[in-house]
């Protein structure tokens, strides 16, 4: 355990002003909301209704319910081990340096591939509002990417303030969309409830996987909380309630108000807003798209950059990227690498005018693999400290295995990264930071891994 982490845990319960550059409860909650309440709110209510009709609501309720153990697992781990390495740190403590390197590479090199997809998704909504074709869409996407990376270039405190504004504005606009559509809600639209049969709920649930990733992202920022042990759990509860209400409310009103038309468009949110605001609803939907996209990108960029610095600190990446891994530090070098990867993917996609689906599914496969090892680490690290934490981790692991099967051949991407990470380990042995074991009383003890720490740079 680093001195920084020990100091954070020791002073976690202190009351008083938030130190400069650190996150308060509201900003941390906003980062969670922004990471999980992603671009799925723009399209998935309509797409799931197309797949399963009103029965798609069962999939929404199930995914909200199943996100509780997943969020609880990462909240317990982040509060107990606040470190910018996030899931990689937990895996390192549970299974050693090589496994931690693999899981770190999954996130650090997988998430930047999905960031341009987020930008293109928001840009497409803007293009529908203003016109201009592919050229306009690519220009909007480039602008969204620039704003996301510039916000993080000035530190996590600025990023947290930006996220608070973005998430708050997004939540208010989504509530507004639900309220203006309420007068058009008709219970008769729930019949027939399962027009495509009950098995259609499975494909609908598969579509929703993208909407419920993000709980792991803020673990990389756990050491940035002024009071991690206290505020991470509170932020998780606040985010769960906010996300659950907004997702379920939006999905339900989409089916009730739009009826059979809910499954005919990927821009169901624009259709809802048009009910209450007419043509202005399309413009308002564009504004929501920008807020959603920037909020999600902001959280992922911040978490990924911090992770890269922590991996370099531990020898799992070139040491030159390690600057800024400490709490309050600004990982500009790591941020530059994330920007370079995302920029290259964006340029390739823009030139080819390609569909963003492969980018989304490749990222989902990597994040699903991260969740699996993170949950396994949680089951091991929390087994003597909190029974609910162990149970949550075990349930999460079972759920994630099922979700990984749904990603199909896109699992090739994390498998390729696994090979690359193990080759790195063979040449540059990453530090096997002490595995953590817990006594029955919950007291943490540390013992060295069998591998010697790597010294070379």
ABEGO torsion letter per residue (X at the ends): XBAAAAAAAAAAABBEBBBBGBBBAAAAAAAAAAAABBAAAAAAAAAAAAAAEAAAAAAAAAAAAAAAAAAAAAAAAAAABBBAAEAAAAAAAAAEAAAAAAAAAAAAAAAAAAAAAAAAAAAAAAAAAAEGEAAAAAAAAAAAAAAAAAAAAAEAAAAAAAAAAAAAAAAAAAAAAAAAAAAABBAAAAOBABAAEAAAAAAAAAAAAAAABGAAAAAAAAAABABAAAAAAAAAAAAAAAAAAAAAAAAAAAAAAAEAAAAABABAAAAAAAAAAEAAAAAAAAAAAAAAAAAAAAAAAAAAAAAAAAAAAAGABBAAAABGABBGBBBAAAAAAAAAAAAAAAAAAAAAGBBAAAAAAAAAAAAAAAAAAAAAAAAAAAAAABAAAAAAAAAAAAAAAAAAAAAEAAAAAAAAAAAAAAAAAAABBBBBBBBBBBBAAGBBBBBBBABBBBABX
